[in-house]
C-alpha cells in the first residue's frame, strides 16, 4: 500500500488522500476519509478491507 488513492467525483479522477483517517460505516465496514490532494476543498473516501484498515491504522495513527 504505497499511497492511498480514491476516486474524486468532482474532479472525475483518482487523487491521493491527504490527512487520512479511518472511519467505520453504519454497516461495520472500514473506510478511509480525507482531503483530495489536487483540490483540498473536496472530501473523498475509500472503503478498505480489514487488512488495509490495519495498515492504515498503524501507519497514520
Phi and psi in degrees as GROMACS dihedral restraints (atoms count N, CA, C in turn):
[ dihedral_restraints ]
;  ai    aj    ak    al  type     phi  dphi    fc
    3     4     5     6     1   -71.3    20    10
    4     5     6     7     1   -77.3    20    10
    6     7     8     9     1  -119.9    20    10
    7     8     9    10     1   142.4    20    10
    9    10    11    12     1   -78.4    20    10
   10    11    12    13     1   127.7    20    10
   12    13    14    15     1  -127.2    20    10
   13    14    15    16     1   153.8    20    10
   15    16    17    18     1  -149.4    20    10
   16    17    18    19     1   159.7    20    10
   18    19    20    21     1   -83.4    20    10
   19    20    21    22     1   128.1    20    10
   21    22    23    24     1   -99.9    20    10
   22    23    24    25     1   116.3    20    10
   24    25    26    27     1   -69.5    20    10
   25    26    27    28     1   -32.4    20    10
   27    28    29    30     1   -67.9    20    10
   28    29    30    31     1   -39.9    20    10
   30    31    32    33     1   -89.8    20    10
   31    32    33    34     1   -15.7    20    10
   33    34    35    36     1    59.7    20    10
   34    35    36    37     1    43.2    20    10
   36    37    38    39     1  -163.2    20    10
   37    38    39    40     1   169.5    20    10
   39    40    41    42     1   -76.6    20    10
   40    41    42    43     1   137.2    20    10
   42    43    44    45     1  -133.6    20    10
   43    44    45    46     1   152.9    20    10
   45    46    47    48     1   -75.6    20    10
   46    47    48    49     1   145.9    20    10
   48    49    50    51     1   -92.6    20    10
   49    50    51    52     1   121.6    20    10
   51    52    53    54     1   -94.1    20    10
   52    53    54    55     1   149.5    20    10
   54    55    56    57     1    50.6    20    10
   55    56    57    58     1    55.0    20    10
   57    58    59    60     1   -68.6    20    10
   58    59    60    61     1   141.1    20    10
   60    61    62    63     1  -136.3    20    10
   61    62    63    64     1   145.1    20    10
   63    64    65    66     1   -87.9    20    10
   64    65    66    67     1   129.3    20    10
   66    67    68    69     1  -127.7    20    10
   67    68    69    70     1   156.4    20    10
   69    70    71    72     1  -111.6    20    10
   70    71    72    73     1   127.4    20    10
   72    73    74    75     1   -78.0    20    10
   73    74    75    76     1   169.3    20    10
   75    76    77    78     1   -58.0    20    10
   76    77    78    79     1   -33.4    20    10
   78    79    80    81     1   -86.2    20    10
   79    80    81    82     1     5.0    20    10
   81    82    83    84     1    94.4    20    10
   82    83    84    85     1    -6.7    20    10
   84    85    86    87     1   -76.2    20    10
   85    86    87    88     1   156.7    20    10
   87    88    89    90     1   -97.4    20    10
   88    89    90    91     1   147.3    20    10
   90    91    92    93     1  -145.3    20    10
   91    92    93    94     1   158.5    20    10
   93    94    95    96     1  -111.1    20    10
   94    95    96    97     1   129.0    20    10
   96    97    98    99     1  -121.4    20    10
   97    98    99   100     1   141.8    20    10
   99   100   101   102     1  -171.9    20    10
  100   101   102   103     1  -168.5    20    10
  102   103   104   105     1   -96.9    20    10
  103   104   105   106     1   150.1    20    10
  105   106   107   108     1   -75.6    20    10
  106   107   108   109     1   133.1    20    10
  108   109   110   111     1   -63.9    20    10
  109   110   111   112     1   -40.0    20    10
  111   112   113   114     1   -74.6    20    10
  112   113   114   115     1   -26.0    20    10
  114   115   116   117     1  -148.0    20    10
  115   116   117   118     1    89.2    20    10
  117   118   119   120     1   -62.6    20    10
  118   119   120   121     1   -11.3    20    10
  120   121   122   123     1   -73.6    20    10
  121   122   123   124     1   -14.9    20    10
  123   124   125   126     1   -99.0    20    10
  124   125   126   127     1   135.1    20    10
  126   127   128   129     1   -96.8    20    10
  127   128   129   130     1   132.5    20    10
  129   130   131   132     1  -127.1    20    10
  130   131   132   133     1   157.0    20    10
  132   133   134   135     1  -146.8    20    10
  133   134   135   136     1   162.9    20    10
  135   136   137   138     1  -143.6    20    10
  136   137   138   139     1   131.0    20    10
  138   139   140   141     1   -76.8    20    10
  139   140   141   142     1   133.4    20    10
  141   142   143   144     1  -123.1    20    10
  142   143   144   145     1   161.4    20    10
  144   145   146   147     1   -79.0    20    10
  145   146   147   148     1   171.4    20    10
  147   148   149   150     1   -62.8    20    10
  148   149   150   151     1   -39.9    20    10
  150   151   152   153     1   -67.9    20    10
  151   152   153   154     1   -39.7    20    10
  153   154   155   156     1   -66.7    20    10
  154   155   156   157     1   -36.0    20    10
  156   157   158   159     1   -63.0    20    10
  157   158   159   160     1   -40.3    20    10
  159   160   161   162     1   -65.4    20    10
  160   161   162   163     1   -39.3    20    10
  162   163   164   165     1   -64.6    20    10
  163   164   165   166     1   -43.4    20    10
  165   166   167   168     1   -64.3    20    10
  166   167   168   169     1   -42.8    20    10
  168   169   170   171     1   -62.9    20    10
  169   170   171   172     1   -43.1    20    10
  171   172   173   174     1   -74.7    20    10
  172   173   174   175     1   -28.7    20    10
  174   175   176   177     1   -83.9    20    10
  175   176   177   178     1   -39.0    20    10
  177   178   179   180     1  -111.5    20    10
  178   179   180   181     1     2.1    20    10
